[in-house]
Amino acid sequence: MGCNSSKKSRLGRQFQVQNFTLALNEVESLYELYKNLSCSVVKDGLIHKEELQLAVLRNSNKQSFFLDRIFDLFDVDGNGHIEFGEFVRSMAVFHPRTPQTDKIKCKICV
C-alpha cells in the first residue's frame, strides 16, 4: 500500500513493489541508474541531495525548492540520503502498471 513498504521477496525473475510486480530487468535498470547517481559526488553508494541536484539541474550547488521537495519525498526515513529501497519504492509510483489508487495514496503524489 502506498510508499510505506516494499516487499523485497523475489518471485522467480520478478519483484513485488507496491501492489504490482517489477520484472527483474526493470529492477536491474533502476539499480544501474541508482549506482550512477549515488557515486556522482559522494562515493558512498547513497544518493545525497547534491547528487540529485547534479543529475537534474546539471549543477550540484544550484538550489531548487521543487527538487528539495522531491528529495524529501524520496528520502522516506528522513536520514538525509536515499537508499536503494527508497529509490525503487519512489520510482515505482511513476510506473505505468502502478494502480491509480496507489499513486493517489502514496505520499510522493501529495
ChimeraX commands (.cxc) that place a marker at each C-alpha (Angstrom):
marker #1 position 0.00,0.00,0.00 radius 0.5
marker #1 position 1.40,3.40,-0.93 radius 0.5
marker #1 position 5.09,4.09,-0.38 radius 0.5
marker #1 position 5.17,2.70,3.13 radius 0.5
marker #1 position 6.51,-0.75,2.38 radius 0.5
marker #1 position 8.19,-2.73,-0.33 radius 0.5
marker #1 position 8.12,-6.50,-0.41 radius 0.5
marker #1 position 11.63,-7.42,-1.42 radius 0.5
marker #1 position 10.83,-11.11,-1.81 radius 0.5
marker #1 position 11.97,-12.49,-5.11 radius 0.5
marker #1 position 9.21,-14.11,-7.15 radius 0.5
marker #1 position 11.10,-16.03,-9.82 radius 0.5
marker #1 position 12.51,-13.27,-12.02 radius 0.5
marker #1 position 10.14,-10.61,-10.68 radius 0.5
marker #1 position 9.94,-8.45,-7.58 radius 0.5
marker #1 position 6.84,-7.27,-5.73 radius 0.5
marker #1 position 6.79,-3.49,-5.23 radius 0.5
marker #1 position 3.67,-1.66,-4.14 radius 0.5
marker #1 position 0.70,-3.69,-5.44 radius 0.5
marker #1 position 2.30,-4.81,-8.69 radius 0.5
marker #1 position 5.33,-6.76,-9.80 radius 0.5
marker #1 position 8.51,-5.32,-11.31 radius 0.5
marker #1 position 10.37,-7.52,-13.75 radius 0.5
marker #1 position 13.98,-8.34,-12.95 radius 0.5
marker #1 position 15.23,-6.23,-15.86 radius 0.5
marker #1 position 13.29,-3.23,-14.50 radius 0.5
marker #1 position 14.92,-3.60,-11.09 radius 0.5
marker #1 position 18.32,-4.00,-12.75 radius 0.5
marker #1 position 17.76,-0.82,-14.77 radius 0.5
marker #1 position 16.80,1.07,-11.63 radius 0.5
marker #1 position 19.90,-0.28,-9.90 radius 0.5
marker #1 position 22.16,0.94,-12.72 radius 0.5
marker #1 position 20.58,4.39,-12.52 radius 0.5
marker #1 position 20.90,4.35,-8.73 radius 0.5
marker #1 position 24.60,3.35,-8.91 radius 0.5
marker #1 position 25.35,6.18,-11.33 radius 0.5
marker #1 position 23.55,8.78,-9.22 radius 0.5
marker #1 position 24.89,7.54,-5.89 radius 0.5
marker #1 position 28.55,7.87,-6.86 radius 0.5
marker #1 position 28.46,11.13,-8.79 radius 0.5
marker #1 position 29.55,13.37,-5.87 radius 0.5
marker #1 position 29.97,11.29,-2.70 radius 0.5
marker #1 position 31.19,7.78,-3.45 radius 0.5
marker #1 position 29.29,6.00,-0.69 radius 0.5
marker #1 position 26.53,4.19,-2.61 radius 0.5
marker #1 position 23.80,6.51,-1.32 radius 0.5
marker #1 position 22.06,9.34,-3.16 radius 0.5
marker #1 position 22.62,12.68,-1.45 radius 0.5
marker #1 position 20.73,15.87,-2.30 radius 0.5
marker #1 position 23.75,17.26,-4.18 radius 0.5
marker #1 position 23.82,14.17,-6.39 radius 0.5
marker #1 position 20.15,14.51,-7.26 radius 0.5
marker #1 position 20.68,18.22,-7.96 radius 0.5
marker #1 position 23.61,17.41,-10.25 radius 0.5
marker #1 position 21.57,14.81,-12.15 radius 0.5
marker #1 position 18.50,17.00,-12.61 radius 0.5
marker #1 position 19.91,20.54,-12.70 radius 0.5
marker #1 position 23.42,19.75,-14.01 radius 0.5
marker #1 position 24.76,21.68,-11.01 radius 0.5
marker #1 position 25.25,20.28,-7.50 radius 0.5
marker #1 position 25.16,23.74,-5.88 radius 0.5
marker #1 position 22.07,25.17,-7.55 radius 0.5
marker #1 position 19.09,25.37,-5.21 radius 0.5
marker #1 position 15.56,24.38,-6.23 radius 0.5
marker #1 position 12.54,24.26,-3.93 radius 0.5
marker #1 position 10.92,21.66,-6.19 radius 0.5
marker #1 position 13.97,19.42,-6.16 radius 0.5
marker #1 position 14.32,19.80,-2.38 radius 0.5
marker #1 position 10.73,18.60,-2.01 radius 0.5
marker #1 position 11.27,15.63,-4.36 radius 0.5
marker #1 position 14.40,14.65,-2.43 radius 0.5
marker #1 position 12.50,14.81,0.87 radius 0.5
marker #1 position 9.74,12.62,-0.55 radius 0.5
marker #1 position 12.20,10.02,-1.85 radius 0.5
marker #1 position 14.09,10.06,1.48 radius 0.5
marker #1 position 11.29,8.17,3.23 radius 0.5
marker #1 position 13.10,7.73,6.56 radius 0.5
marker #1 position 14.40,11.33,6.58 radius 0.5
marker #1 position 18.04,10.43,7.20 radius 0.5
marker #1 position 19.46,12.80,4.58 radius 0.5
marker #1 position 20.13,10.29,1.82 radius 0.5
marker #1 position 18.19,7.96,-0.47 radius 0.5
marker #1 position 18.88,4.25,-0.16 radius 0.5
marker #1 position 18.14,1.81,-2.97 radius 0.5
marker #1 position 14.90,0.54,-1.40 radius 0.5
marker #1 position 13.59,4.10,-1.04 radius 0.5
marker #1 position 14.62,4.82,-4.63 radius 0.5
marker #1 position 12.77,1.78,-6.01 radius 0.5
marker #1 position 9.62,2.45,-3.96 radius 0.5
marker #1 position 9.58,6.09,-5.01 radius 0.5
marker #1 position 10.29,5.45,-8.69 radius 0.5
marker #1 position 7.65,2.68,-8.76 radius 0.5
marker #1 position 4.96,5.31,-8.22 radius 0.5
marker #1 position 5.62,6.54,-11.76 radius 0.5
marker #1 position 5.45,3.08,-13.35 radius 0.5
marker #1 position 2.58,2.67,-15.83 radius 0.5
marker #1 position 1.44,-0.55,-14.09 radius 0.5
marker #1 position 1.16,1.09,-10.68 radius 0.5
marker #1 position -2.55,1.14,-9.82 radius 0.5
marker #1 position -4.02,4.64,-9.84 radius 0.5
marker #1 position -5.25,4.14,-6.26 radius 0.5
marker #1 position -1.65,3.52,-5.11 radius 0.5
marker #1 position -0.48,6.64,-6.90 radius 0.5
marker #1 position -3.14,8.66,-5.12 radius 0.5
marker #1 position -2.35,7.15,-1.70 radius 0.5
marker #1 position 1.40,7.48,-2.00 radius 0.5
marker #1 position 2.88,10.45,-0.17 radius 0.5
marker #1 position 5.06,11.34,-3.15 radius 0.5
marker #1 position 1.92,12.32,-5.05 radius 0.5
marker #1 position 0.55,14.56,-2.32 radius 0.5
marker link #1:1,2 radius 0.2
marker link #1:2,3 radius 0.2
marker link #1:3,4 radius 0.2
marker link #1:4,5 radius 0.2
marker link #1:5,6 radius 0.2
marker link #1:6,7 radius 0.2
marker link #1:7,8 radius 0.2
marker link #1:8,9 radius 0.2
marker link #1:9,10 radius 0.2
marker link #1:10,11 radius 0.2
marker link #1:11,12 radius 0.2
marker link #1:12,13 radius 0.2
marker link #1:13,14 radius 0.2
marker link #1:14,15 radius 0.2
marker link #1:15,16 radius 0.2
marker link #1:16,17 radius 0.2
marker link #1:17,18 radius 0.2
marker link #1:18,19 radius 0.2
marker link #1:19,20 radius 0.2
marker link #1:20,21 radius 0.2
marker link #1:21,22 radius 0.2
marker link #1:22,23 radius 0.2
marker link #1:23,24 radius 0.2
marker link #1:24,25 radius 0.2
marker link #1:25,26 radius 0.2
marker link #1:26,27 radius 0.2
marker link #1:27,28 radius 0.2
marker link #1:28,29 radius 0.2
marker link #1:29,30 radius 0.2
marker link #1:30,31 radius 0.2
marker link #1:31,32 radius 0.2
marker link #1:32,33 radius 0.2
marker link #1:33,34 radius 0.2
marker link #1:34,35 radius 0.2
marker link #1:35,36 radius 0.2
marker link #1:36,37 radius 0.2
marker link #1:37,38 radius 0.2
marker link #1:38,39 radius 0.2
marker link #1:39,40 radius 0.2
marker link #1:40,41 radius 0.2
marker link #1:41,42 radius 0.2
marker link #1:42,43 radius 0.2
marker link #1:43,44 radius 0.2
marker link #1:44,45 radius 0.2
marker link #1:45,46 radius 0.2
marker link #1:46,47 radius 0.2
marker link #1:47,48 radius 0.2
marker link #1:48,49 radius 0.2
marker link #1:49,50 radius 0.2
marker link #1:50,51 radius 0.2
marker link #1:51,52 radius 0.2
marker link #1:52,53 radius 0.2
marker link #1:53,54 radius 0.2
marker link #1:54,55 radius 0.2
marker link #1:55,56 radius 0.2
marker link #1:56,57 radius 0.2
marker link #1:57,58 radius 0.2
marker link #1:58,59 radius 0.2
marker link #1:59,60 radius 0.2
marker link #1:60,61 radius 0.2
marker link #1:61,62 radius 0.2
marker link #1:62,63 radius 0.2
marker link #1:63,64 radius 0.2
marker link #1:64,65 radius 0.2
marker link #1:65,66 radius 0.2
marker link #1:66,67 radius 0.2
marker link #1:67,68 radius 0.2
marker link #1:68,69 radius 0.2
marker link #1:69,70 radius 0.2
marker link #1:70,71 radius 0.2
marker link #1:71,72 radius 0.2
marker link #1:72,73 radius 0.2
marker link #1:73,74 radius 0.2
marker link #1:74,75 radius 0.2
marker link #1:75,76 radius 0.2
marker link #1:76,77 radius 0.2
marker link #1:77,78 radius 0.2
marker link #1:78,79 radius 0.2
marker link #1:79,80 radius 0.2
marker link #1:80,81 radius 0.2
marker link #1:81,82 radius 0.2
marker link #1:82,83 radius 0.2
marker link #1:83,84 radius 0.2
marker link #1:84,85 radius 0.2
marker link #1:85,86 radius 0.2
marker link #1:86,87 radius 0.2
marker link #1:87,88 radius 0.2
marker link #1:88,89 radius 0.2
marker link #1:89,90 radius 0.2
marker link #1:90,91 radius 0.2
marker link #1:91,92 radius 0.2
marker link #1:92,93 radius 0.2
marker link #1:93,94 radius 0.2
marker link #1:94,95 radius 0.2
marker link #1:95,96 radius 0.2
marker link #1:96,97 radius 0.2
marker link #1:97,98 radius 0.2
marker link #1:98,99 radius 0.2
marker link #1:99,100 radius 0.2
marker link #1:100,101 radius 0.2
marker link #1:101,102 radius 0.2
marker link #1:102,103 radius 0.2
marker link #1:103,104 radius 0.2
marker link #1:104,105 radius 0.2
marker link #1:105,106 radius 0.2
marker link #1:106,107 radius 0.2
marker link #1:107,108 radius 0.2
marker link #1:108,109 radius 0.2
marker link #1:109,110 radius 0.2
view
